[in-house]
Amino acid sequence: MQPEIISSEEIYNGKIFDVTLDRIREGEIEYEREIVSHDGSAVIIPVYADKTIALVKQYRHAAGKYLWEIPAGSLEKGENPEEGARRELEEEVGAAAGKLELLSEFYVSPGFLSEKMFVFLATDLTETAQNLEEDELIEIEKFTFERAFEMIRQNEIEDAKTIIGLILAGARFGFNP
């Protein structure tokens, strides 16, 4: 039996996410939760023919520093995750995937955030052109799986989706952390 949502009040409406204050009844207990609603994200591990991977480096204000990450972006309302992955791959990396395979999907932080990430392996890549948004200031670099795993161990890669994606994609090619 699912808990009952007694009330839900929108307390913030933003460009990327909204925040509601929900009152919930579970059995005899009532409680409140602040929920960040997000339409989800497409996450891509681009693997080239030489088995190198493209990572992007960008400033993440919440972390207060530049982070190495696999390409990713928010899904537009109602957008299919695979379409979002193809769009984000071309926007950020300037590549089109001949093959796109869903490796995993997971909730980022389900205690307060509805965002679900869809992790895709992109192969059979063809170079196109980047189409960055105005506020996307990124650096792209190719790495071997061995180097990326070393970066994880050395805390040079600190982003959870990137760590998860690299481990899953690396396993497909016989690379293990």
C-alpha positions as CSV (number, residue, x, y, z in Angstrom):
1,M,0.0,0.0,0.0
2,Q,1.4,3.4,-1.1
3,P,1.6,6.3,1.3
4,E,-1.1,9.0,0.7
5,I,-0.1,12.5,-0.4
6,I,-2.3,14.7,1.7
7,S,-1.1,18.0,0.1
8,S,1.5,19.3,-2.3
9,E,2.4,23.0,-2.4
10,E,4.8,24.4,-5.0
11,I,7.3,26.6,-3.2
12,Y,9.7,27.2,-6.2
13,N,9.2,27.1,-9.9
14,G,12.5,27.2,-11.9
15,K,14.0,26.7,-15.3
16,I,15.5,23.3,-14.5
17,F,13.6,22.1,-11.5
18,D,10.7,22.9,-9.2
19,V,10.4,22.4,-5.4
20,T,7.2,21.3,-3.6
21,L,6.4,20.8,0.0
22,D,4.5,17.6,0.3
23,R,2.5,16.4,3.3
24,I,2.3,12.6,3.4
25,R,0.4,10.0,5.4
26,E,2.0,6.5,5.8
27,G,-0.2,4.4,8.0
28,E,-0.8,6.5,11.1
29,I,2.2,8.7,10.6
30,E,2.1,12.1,8.8
31,Y,5.2,13.9,7.7
32,E,6.5,16.6,5.3
33,R,9.0,16.3,2.6
34,E,10.6,19.0,0.4
35,I,10.8,17.5,-3.1
36,V,12.9,18.8,-6.0
37,S,11.2,17.8,-9.2
38,H,13.4,17.3,-12.3
39,D,12.5,15.8,-15.7
40,G,15.6,13.5,-15.7
41,S,18.9,13.5,-17.5
42,A,20.6,11.7,-20.4
43,V,24.2,10.6,-19.6
44,I,26.5,9.4,-22.4
45,I,29.8,7.5,-22.4
46,P,31.2,8.2,-25.9
47,V,33.7,5.4,-26.8
48,Y,35.7,5.9,-30.0
49,A,37.0,3.2,-32.3
50,D,40.4,3.3,-30.5
51,K,38.6,2.7,-27.1
52,T,39.2,6.2,-25.8
53,I,36.4,8.1,-24.1
54,A,35.5,11.7,-24.2
55,L,35.2,13.6,-21.0
56,V,34.1,17.2,-20.5
57,K,35.6,19.6,-18.0
58,Q,33.3,22.3,-16.7
59,Y,32.9,24.6,-13.7
60,R,30.3,23.3,-11.3
61,H,29.3,26.0,-9.0
62,A,27.7,23.8,-6.3
63,A,31.0,21.9,-6.0
64,G,33.0,25.2,-6.3
65,K,35.4,23.8,-8.9
66,Y,35.9,22.4,-12.3
67,L,35.0,18.7,-12.7
68,W,35.7,16.0,-15.3
69,E,32.5,14.4,-16.3
70,I,30.9,12.2,-19.0
71,P,28.6,14.3,-21.2
72,A,25.1,14.7,-19.8
73,G,22.2,17.1,-19.9
74,S,18.7,17.6,-18.6
75,L,15.8,16.0,-20.6
76,E,13.3,18.4,-22.0
77,K,9.7,17.9,-20.8
78,G,8.4,14.7,-22.4
79,E,11.7,14.0,-24.2
80,N,12.6,10.4,-24.8
81,P,15.9,9.6,-23.0
82,E,17.6,8.2,-26.1
83,E,16.7,11.3,-28.1
84,G,18.1,13.4,-25.3
85,A,21.3,11.4,-25.3
86,R,21.7,11.9,-29.0
87,R,21.1,15.6,-28.6
88,E,23.5,16.1,-25.7
89,L,26.2,14.0,-27.4
90,E,26.2,16.3,-30.4
91,E,25.8,19.5,-28.4
92,E,28.6,18.8,-26.0
93,V,31.1,16.6,-27.9
94,G,30.2,17.2,-31.5
95,A,29.6,13.6,-32.3
96,A,26.8,11.4,-33.5
97,A,26.4,7.8,-32.4
98,G,25.8,5.0,-34.8
99,K,24.9,2.8,-31.8
100,L,23.4,3.9,-28.5
101,E,22.8,1.4,-25.8
102,L,21.1,2.0,-22.4
103,L,23.4,0.6,-19.7
104,S,21.6,1.7,-16.6
105,E,19.1,4.1,-15.1
106,F,19.1,5.3,-11.6
107,Y,17.7,7.9,-9.2
108,V,20.3,10.5,-8.3
109,S,19.3,11.2,-4.7
110,P,15.7,9.8,-4.1
111,G,15.4,11.1,-0.6
112,F,14.5,14.5,-2.0
113,L,15.1,14.6,-5.8
114,S,12.9,13.0,-8.5
115,E,15.7,13.1,-11.1
116,K,16.4,9.9,-12.9
117,M,19.5,9.5,-15.0
118,F,19.6,7.3,-18.1
119,V,23.2,6.1,-18.9
120,F,24.0,5.3,-22.5
121,L,27.0,3.8,-24.2
122,A,27.6,5.6,-27.5
123,T,29.8,3.8,-30.1
124,D,30.3,3.9,-33.8
125,L,30.9,7.7,-33.5
126,T,31.0,10.1,-36.3
127,E,32.4,13.6,-35.9
128,T,29.9,16.4,-36.4
129,A,30.0,19.9,-34.8
130,Q,29.5,21.0,-31.2
131,N,26.3,23.1,-30.5
132,L,26.9,24.4,-27.0
133,E,24.4,26.5,-25.2
134,E,25.5,30.0,-24.3
135,D,26.4,29.1,-20.7
136,E,28.2,25.8,-21.5
137,L,31.9,26.6,-21.2
138,I,33.5,23.1,-21.5
139,E,36.8,21.6,-22.4
140,I,36.8,18.2,-24.1
141,E,39.6,15.6,-23.8
142,K,39.9,12.0,-24.7
143,F,41.2,9.4,-22.1
144,T,41.8,5.7,-22.1
145,F,39.7,3.7,-19.7
146,E,42.9,2.9,-17.7
147,R,43.6,6.6,-17.3
148,A,40.0,7.4,-16.4
149,F,40.0,4.7,-13.7
150,E,43.3,6.1,-12.3
151,M,41.6,9.5,-12.2
152,I,38.8,8.0,-10.2
153,R,41.2,6.5,-7.7
154,Q,43.2,9.7,-7.4
155,N,39.9,11.8,-6.8
156,E,40.5,13.6,-10.1
157,I,37.0,12.4,-11.1
158,E,34.5,13.1,-8.3
159,D,31.2,13.0,-10.1
160,A,29.0,10.0,-9.3
161,K,27.3,9.6,-12.7
162,T,30.7,9.7,-14.3
163,I,32.2,7.0,-12.0
164,I,29.1,4.8,-12.5
165,G,29.1,5.3,-16.3
166,L,32.8,4.6,-16.7
167,I,32.7,1.4,-14.6
168,L,29.7,0.1,-16.6
169,A,31.1,1.1,-20.0
170,G,34.6,-0.2,-19.1
171,A,33.2,-3.6,-18.2
172,R,31.8,-3.9,-21.8
173,F,35.3,-3.5,-23.2
174,G,37.1,-5.7,-20.6
175,F,38.4,-2.8,-18.5
176,N,38.0,-2.9,-14.8
177,P,38.8,-0.3,-12.2
